[in-house]
Amino acid sequence: MSDLVTHRGGCHCGAVRFEVDAPARIAALDCNCSICRMAGFLHLIVPPARFRLRAGADALNEYTFNTGTAKHRFCRDCGIKSFYIPRSNPDGFDVNVRCLDPATIDAVDVQAFDDADRDAATAAIAHLSH
């Protein structure tokens, strides 16, 4: 794996702030499921040890649907979902690359995650949260 850098990010109003350790060249996933497509979420999935919520735990609301496995967390003030617990990797964190501060990002390589073939797509990324 590439050397990791600490990226910082958060919601639009700044109430929620976090850090995530990931390569400067980010491999992101673009999911075509209904919620990701509508929200424009660009995925960076990491193990829990590489994610730190620095501010705003008290500003987060949670939304679940369907199986209830995914824990969609969003800022109650500005409505932005800057990270959540994904259904595909419920033991990890999924950060919205679009919510990262740009200073530490060298590049973003985007690959499709096809929700129409969820089982195969999930199996292909199972390693990301470990």
Secondary structure by P-SEA (a helix, b strand, c coil): ccbbbbbbccccccccccccccccccbbbbbccaaaaaabbbbbbbcccccccccccccbbbbbccccccbbbbbccccccccccccccccbbbbcccccccccccbbbbbbbbccaaaaaaaaaccccc
